[in-house]
Amino acid sequence: MKSSGSIFVKWTAIAPTGLALGVGLAFVIALSTPHRSTKALSVTVGTRDLVYYYGGATKEEAVALGQALKKTGFFANLGAGVGLSKGKDGGSNVVSFVLREGAWNLPDAIFRYGEVVRGIAPSLGGFPLKVKLVNGQLAVKKVMTVGKETIGMRDTIFYYGSATAEDAAALGQSLRSAGALKDTGVTIVLAKGDGTTVSFVVKQNPWERPEVVAVYESLMRQIAPSVGGLPLKFRFLDPHGVVQKEVSVL
């Protein structure tokens, strides 16, 4: 994303309902019980939001993650909690969101949490990142990957959920063949899980022009085989990552 200050302001209203501080404290308690070999430590961001870190994750990494979550607007001093872990052998980072019951099944959960992670990944060394959506007892309810694939020199496809780097590359090549990617710095998001969604980060207001929307719909029909076929959805995201229009292609 090219802008950071207001990208995830929408999450200030969502975070407390899905990531309540009381649930976050359960995170520490669960990791401190005798059957766990690792005890979670925490850093406070503002006065109420917390990043719990354990395994091979360090305090410095937790602080960096907390500041990134604050910068994106996900942490808004409303009592949210996020976990950060890493294999002691220096393995990949895992970011865990502790959710209230059933929140992992809400419409668009994969896309929404993918967008959060897209904003904070640079603070953890980049992509890909493993993401876990867990309940208050730390039972894993959903696991996904958030990754990044560069097409050509400048165009970028981020992928969320069950989408893979290979899926992103296939989509990129299909878009290039269709003339939609010309190495001009385009940003696209491919999300798979609850269906398939292809999102385009755009400037100006193309979603307000029916003829442009029709062109994108035709493009989606053309490239659909590269992402598993129809049906799928495509979206226009403004430069702040906010969904401005969604279209179903059947």
N, C-alpha and C positions, 0 to 999 in steps of 0.2 A: 504494500500500500504506500501511496506517495504522501499521504497526510497522516499525522498521528494524533494530534491533540483531541480531535472529536470523533475519531473513527468508531469507537465503541461506546459512545455516550448512551446509546440505547440500552446498554447492559446495566446501567446504574439502577434501573428499575427492576431488572430481571435477577441480578446476582443475589440479593437478599432472600428471594423466594426459593431459589434453588441451591444456595450455598450458605445457609444460615450458620452463624457462629456456633450455636449449640451443636449442630451436626459436625462442625469442624473440630470441636473439642473431643467429640467421640473418636475422631480420627487419631488423635494423640493417645487417648486411653486405650484404644484397640491395639495400637502398635506397641504399647508398653506392657501388655499382658504377658504372663509367663510363656505362653506358646509362641510368642513372637521373639525373634532374635534381634530385632532392630527397634530402637526407640527413636521416635520422631522428636526433633527439636523444632523450634519455630522462630521466625522473625516477624515483627509487627510492622505493618505499613500504615502510616497515619497513626490512629489510636485504636482501631478496631479490626482491620483486615489482617489476616495472617497467612504466611506461607510456611507450611510444614515441610521439613526436609529430612531425609533419612537415607539409609543405604550409603552409596558412595557420593551422594550430593553434598555440597559444601554450603556453609553459611553465605559465602560470597555469591554463589550461584542463586541462592534463595533471595538474597537482597536484590540482585539484578532482576530476577523474575518479578519480584514484588513491585519494583519501580516501573517495569514494563507494563504490568497489569494496571498500575495507577495511571500511567501515561495514556494508555488506550481507553481508560474510563471504566474498565471492568472492576477495578478496586475503586470504590468511592466512599470509603470509610463508613460502610454500612454493615460491617460484620461478616464479610465473606471469607472463605478459607479455601486454599488450593494446596495440593501436595506435590512435592518434587522428589523424585527418586532417581538413582543411577546405580548400575551395577558397580560393585567395589573394584572390579577390574577395569573401570573406566568406560563401561558400556554406554549405550544410548540413554538419553534422558527420557523419563516418563513423567508426564504431567497428569495429575488426578484431580478431578472435580467431584466433590462430595455433594450429592444431590438429594433432595427430598424424594420420597417414594413416587416412582412413576415418571419423574421429570425426564429421564433418559428416553422415554417413548413419546415425548411431546413432538408435534410436527416440527420438522426442521432442526431437531436437536443436533444432528451431525453437522449441518451447515453452520449453525450458530456457534457451536463450540470450535469448529474448524476455523471460523473467522477470528475468534479470540486468539487461538494458537498461532494463526498466521501473523497476527500483530506482535506476538511476544517471542516468537521463535529466534529472532536475531539475538535476543538477550541470553539465549541458551546455546549459542554456537551455530544456529541455523537448522536446516532441515536434513532429513525427516525427523519428526517427533512422534512418539507413541503417546496416545491419549486414552485415559481410562475414565469412564463415567461410573461412579460407584455409589452405593447407598450408605446410610449412616452406620452400617455394620461392616463397611468396606468390602461388601460383596460386589464383584465386578459385574456390571450390567451391560456395558457396551465398551468395546475396544476399537479404536480406529487409529489410522495413521494420517498425519498431516505432512505432506511433502511438496516438493517444488521441482519442476522440470523445465529447463531452458530449451526453447525451440529456436534454432538458428543462433544468433548472437544476442538478441535483445528481447524477444517475446517470451513470456513466462506463463506456464500453466501450473497452478497449485492444485493438489488433489487431496480429497478428504474421504474419510469413511473407509469403505472397502476398495475404493479406487487405488490403483497402483501406479508406479512410475511408468510401467509399460502402457497402461491405459492412457496416461497423460501424453506420452510420446505419440501413441497412435492417433489420439485426438489432434495433437499438434500437426502431425504430418497430413492428416485429412484436411484440416483447415488451410494448410499451406497449399495443398493441391487444388483446393477450391478457390484460392486467391484471397482468402480472408486474413491470412497472416503474411506480412511482408517485411518482417524484421524491423518494425517501427516502435517496439516497446509496449506492445499490447499485453494486458494482464487478463487471464481467464481463470476461473475456478471450476474444477470438475468434482462434484460430490456424488458419491454412490452409497446406497444403504437403503433408505426409504425411497426407492426409485432413483433415477439419474437426473441430475440438474447440471446444466452448463451455464455459468454466469460470466458476463462480460463487464469489466470495469470500464466505464465510458465517461467522456466529458460531454459538455453541453446537455441536451435533452432529447436524444434520439427516440426515447420511449414515447414521446409526445407526437411522433410522426407516424401515422399508420402505414405509410408506404415503406418506411425503414423497418418497422416491426415485421412487415410481410417479407422483406428481404431476409431478415434473420430467421424467420420461420422456414423459408425455403432452404436456407443454408443448413438448418438443423436436420431437415429431412435428408439432405445430401450426405451429411457426415454421421448420421445416426448409426450406421453399421460399425463405426470405429469405437463406439461407446456401448455397444451391446444392443443397438436397435431401438425402435420405438416401443412404447411411449417414452417420452422424456419431457423435461421442462427446460426452458431457458429464461434467463433473467438479465435485466440491466441493473448494474450496481453503479451508484455515483462514485466519485473519487474518494468519498469517505466510507465506502463499503456498505452503504444503505441500499436495500432493495427498492428500486423504483417501479419496476414492472416485472411480472411473471407471466409467461405464456406456456400453456400445455400444448405439446405437439403429439397427436395421436396417430 
